[in-house]
Structures are given as structure tokens and as C-alpha cells.
Amino acid sequence: MCIFKKRNKKKEKMFRINSFKSFRRKKLIGIGALITMLHVQFLGAQSNVIVDFETLKSNKHQSLNGVSGKGLLVKADDVPFQLPQSDQFDFDFKNDFSVMFWVKTEVSSSERAVLLSQKPFVTSDLESQKIPGWVFYMSDGTWAWNVGSGSRRITYERDNGSIMPLNDGAWHLLGMTYDASKGEIRLYYDGINRAIYNLSDQKGLKFENDYMLSIGQSIDRAESKKDRLDHIDQGAEKLQKLVDVFLEVSVKNGGSSLSSDDLIDLVVDPEMLLQQKGVNGAGEEDLERIEGKRKELKKNPYTVYQVKDFMQVAPLKTLYYLKGKSIKIDKKEALRFVNKELFSSPNFAIDQISLSQMVFTPKEVVEEYTKFKGLKKLNKSNKIETITAAVWNIHHGGIHNTLEEDGWDSRKRIVEMLKAKNADVIMMQETYSSGDFIAAELGYYFATTVDWDYLNQGTNISVLSRYPIDEISVPEKASFMNLCAKIALTDSQDIYVMSNWYGMSSFPIVFDFHKNRFETADEIPVLFGGDFNAIPNTDGGESIAAETLLKYGFTDAYRSLYPNVQTHPGYTFQDGRRIDQLYYLGKKLKNTNTQIISSWPEGFPSDHYMILSDFTIK
């Protein structure tokens, strides 16, 4: 039985429904309880459903003091709790919606659990992340989130759980809003919009399924572990097939055998390795056979490959090794990888689940939070007179240096440097799966976009900001190359901050997409920076981006202050090229200082150098 409370301007009435036949039933996830007590408030033509558990009466399901009244205690034997009330809503890519809920727990940081989900999610491996739908879960003592479409995914998950914790025994508000017209998801923690994701590009991220919204999820940890280990075994089988065909070709053409150190070279460049083994005349058919086996590796998340530099952080390097002619699995590493993806049985409390077919504004989310808790007011200046901007390609997500192997974490070093240089806005490239971590460490807002998910690394470009991000814009045909964030410095001062990464062939698409913003740069100034993979024409190179931007009226922040290329080459890449640049446009900006940060006392974390520019802003 469920109780509905229906309100309108004329009258308020209570009515009861003795079955769920009035709901359009969706496929259930496993066998779980149906949460049947709720409060429904209709706002005009739209509804806002609040599941508050105040009237929950069951010997099986335990209640406790909630954020308001009674909350629900979620234990292993009770899940999944399914919310038939959610059947009134469409939580998919075609419709606006908002979801908010309060949660608290005191479990250890090593325990991971699904909190609220709109899809099955029994592990957080790549395949599960791509399952259509979305999910909130707990990882490393903090909150995490994922949305998938079947072939694509975006994930917010980080391993610095002491920041924005969930397991401190206090009630915390989590939420997401989705604006279908913009293809934009915003994630909230304790009333603050922490992350923004653009889902709209040529392909789109079309998340929809027939699953009912559920609290928690039934977990068979042993079965999940076996499934993931099977995937690692399958990766070994693919590698073995590559080894076998390579050895066959090498021996046939008078080459030598493989050594234990050859595995990475075999995966990265087998043709070069053949030459090193004394084979100079392998036929096209043999090379195609090798390449065919090599391409199969990209179908398994544990055997993806790229250039040799990337392989230093690829799972393949630590999971597999070559012994004689056979591929072996490092069992200890395999268990470490798998355990990172497994979930524990749930042990948390939940209350005040708010469901809406409307997009809550950031202000409305703050109001939802302050119904039950106080929120420290942000000291927002009436006017900002200076801003410091950074441009940085952080090199494969900044994960090349670790505490275990190097004594320092390159992600932490990136944060340390950005803090030391007091960067207000950061245009980041090769962000991959570290942008949420770095933004959390800085206490900044974070925006990124769905893209190619190159080699399962996550999204490429992002903007991090000390100040709130009002909106993001992404060209549908170039989501890997450009992201624009409109940042509210104050109530009366905005700035466009655009992060870029190119293949030059995509630049005209980006330029045309933002031309209307460029035209209003005297009102809202523009920062346009990134990794252009090309040397500017001013430096003797050839760059359609540099040529077009300068001709339009943009200023090269570094070269305008240091016009002599010989005395101030301004290299931004370790091979001695200036391929990263920052351009700016608008009469309200004045560049007072630009420097290239290429070293740091205790180790530099990237193969690209940081561009740092100080501006006065009217």
C-alpha cells in the first residue's frame, strides 16, 4: 500500500492505492523490496516526488533517525529496494530530470557499494560502466557516479575520499540534474555543483533502459571476481595468439626468438621488432596476420595499447609477462586490479529521495540542502581585478609517477604546482580519469565532455575553475578537441574559458562554432588555450589555428610579451617545440605576465610544460 499526498492551489487531499497496477512497471533488478511510502507534491504540470520513509512499517526493513524524521537503513540482506514511484518519471536522455537524496555511512574506505541506481551495476569495470543508465555509488569513502549508453560512458570516481567524504557518519546530499535540450549533467555534493558533463556530440550518449530506480544492489562478490578474472584470462589468450603468429613469421624468415623483455615492443611495434630480430623481408601477408592479432588486443580493457610511453601506465604492462614462448599472468596484480572493481555488501542509511521531471537550478539545490543543514556562504566579490590562467597537458591523466614506484604522485604534484601558482582557471588536456581528482584536491568546479574515450582512459579536455561554471558549450563534431566554459567571476563579470587539443583539421569547426562568442569578446572576454600540436607561424611553424586566431584579433599571451623567438623560444614540450599556446581576446583583459613552468624542485609531472598567465580584468 502506498500513500500519496496531492497538492494544488485549490485543495489538498489524501488517497490510497492498494496495488501498483496504476504504474507502468519496469523490469525488476533481482528480488528486492518495494518502497511504498512516499509523499508526492505536484508543481503545476510537473511533479516532484519525495520518498521520505516516515511511514515505513516493516519487520524486515530497519529505520533510523533520518535527516528529517525517519530514514532507511540499507543492509546486505535487504537490497535492492526498488522504487515503483520512479515509474512515473523518465530518467533517460530524452527528458529533463533531477534526482536528489541524503545518505550517510561509517564504513571503511575500502568498502564500495551501490547507493542509488537506474541500471544493473555489480562491478565498476569498463563493461558495467557502459551499461545504459546511471548510478551513484561509494568508492574510497566518497561518492562516485557513472552514466553509460551501451557503447560509451562517463565516470566520476576518485581515490581521495577524505575530500567530500560520505563515510564520516554525517548526512550528505547527493544529486544530479539532466537538461535534455543541452545534453548536460550536473553533479552535486552537499548543495554545491561539483562537476558538469556535456553528453551532446555527433554520436551522443543515449542512456536509457527499462530498469526501475533502486536503492543498493545485490552483490555476489565471488561470482563478480570470477567474471573479471576470466576477462584477464581472455586477454592472455589474445596476447598468446599474437606471440604465436609473430614467432611463426620470425622463424620462417630466419629471425630469432622473443626474450622476456620484448612483450611491450611486440604490442607497440611488431614490425620494428621483426627487424631487430633479423627479419627484413617479411611479406605483406605475414605483416597483416600479425596486425590482425594485434588489433584484437584493443577489444579487451586489460590489453589496450598505444605508443610506448603510454604502455608504462597500461594494465597490460603489470598484468602480463612473457616467459619463453608463453604469456603468463601476474596473479597478484590480477587480484589487485579486480578487487578495485568489486563492490561490498551495502551498509548505509538513505533519506529524502527527491525525484523530478524538472531541472533543478544550482540555487534550488542549495535551497534543498539548507532545508536541513547550513551552508557556508561563499564570499563573492563585487568585482575581480585580476585572474591567473593556466594551460596544461598533464600527460595521460598525470598518472606516470606513483608513491609506490617513484616516491611521489604526479597528480598530487600537479595540484601542488597549480596551488603554488595560484591558478584561478585551468585549461587542461589529457585530463582522462584524473580531472575529478585534481578538481577535488583544489576545491574547484570541474567541467568536461563525452568524447572518444581514447583507449578507455576517460575524457580528454576539461576546464577547472575557482569560480562557478554557469554553462558549457561543445562543438558536436569536435568534442575531443574543444570545451568552452562560461565562468561567473562575480555577479557582473563573466569570462569564456576554452580548452583545446588538436589535430588541426578540426580547428575550423571549433572556430566557426564559437564565432558568435568571439564577436562579443569586448563584453565577455575569451581565453583560448591548449595543446595545438603545431608550432605557431610566428615561431617559424605552420598552424592554421595560430594564423586564424591572430588574424581575427586574438593575442598570443607568451609571444606578445617575448617577441624574440631566438632569446625566448618558449618551448612547451620536452622535445623543444612550442606546441601549447594561450590566446586571449577582449578589451577587458590585459596580460601582465606569462611564464612557462618547465621544472619543479622534486620532479616535474608531465611531458608538456605549464603556461601560466596573469591578467588584469575590467
Salt bridges, closest charged atoms under 4 A:
GLU12 OE2 - LYS5 NZ 3.72
GLU12 OE1 - ARG7 NE 3.11
ASP90 OD1 - ARG24 NH2 3.48
ASP125 OD2 - ARG228 NH1 3.33
GLU127 OE2 - HIS231 NE2 2.74
GLU157 OE2 - ARG112 NH2 3.35
ASP159 OD1 - ARG411 NH1 2.96
ASP168 OD1 - HIS172 NE2 2.85
GLU184 OE2 - ARG186 NE 2.84
ASP190 OD2 - HIS172 ND1 2.85
ASP201 OD2 - ARG152 NH2 2.86
GLU208 OE1 - LYS94 NZ 3.82
ASP227 OD2 - ARG228 NH1 3.01
ASP230 OD2 - LYS226 NZ 3.18
GLU248 OE1 - ARG289 NH2 3.10
ASP262 OD2 - LYS277 NZ 2.65
ASP265 OD1 - LYS308 NZ 2.82
ASP286 OD2 - LYS252 NZ 2.85
ASP286 OD1 - ARG289 NH1 3.44
GLU291 OE2 - ARG294 NH1 3.00
GLU296 OE1 - LYS238 NZ 3.39
GLU296 OE2 - LYS299 NZ 2.95
ASP309 OD2 - HIS395 NE2 2.37
GLU333 OE1 - ARG336 NH2 2.82
GLU341 OE1 - ARG228 NE 3.59
GLU368 OE1 - LYS371 NZ 3.10
ASP409 OD2 - ARG411 NH2 2.96
GLU416 OE1 - ARG413 NE 3.14
ASP424 OD1 - ARG466 NE 2.66
GLU441 OE2 - LYS412 NZ 3.21
ASP453 OD2 - ARG153 NE 2.71
ASP491 OD1 - LYS380 NZ 3.14
ASP531 OD2 - HIS608 NE2 3.69
ASP539 OD2 - ARG559 NH2 2.83
ASP539 OD2 - ARG578 NE 2.79
ASP556 OD2 - ARG578 NH2 2.80
ASP575 OD2 - ARG577 NE 2.79
ASP580 OD1 - HIS608 ND1 2.96
GLU602 OE1 - ARG413 NH2 3.83
ASP607 OD2 - HIS395 NE2 3.63
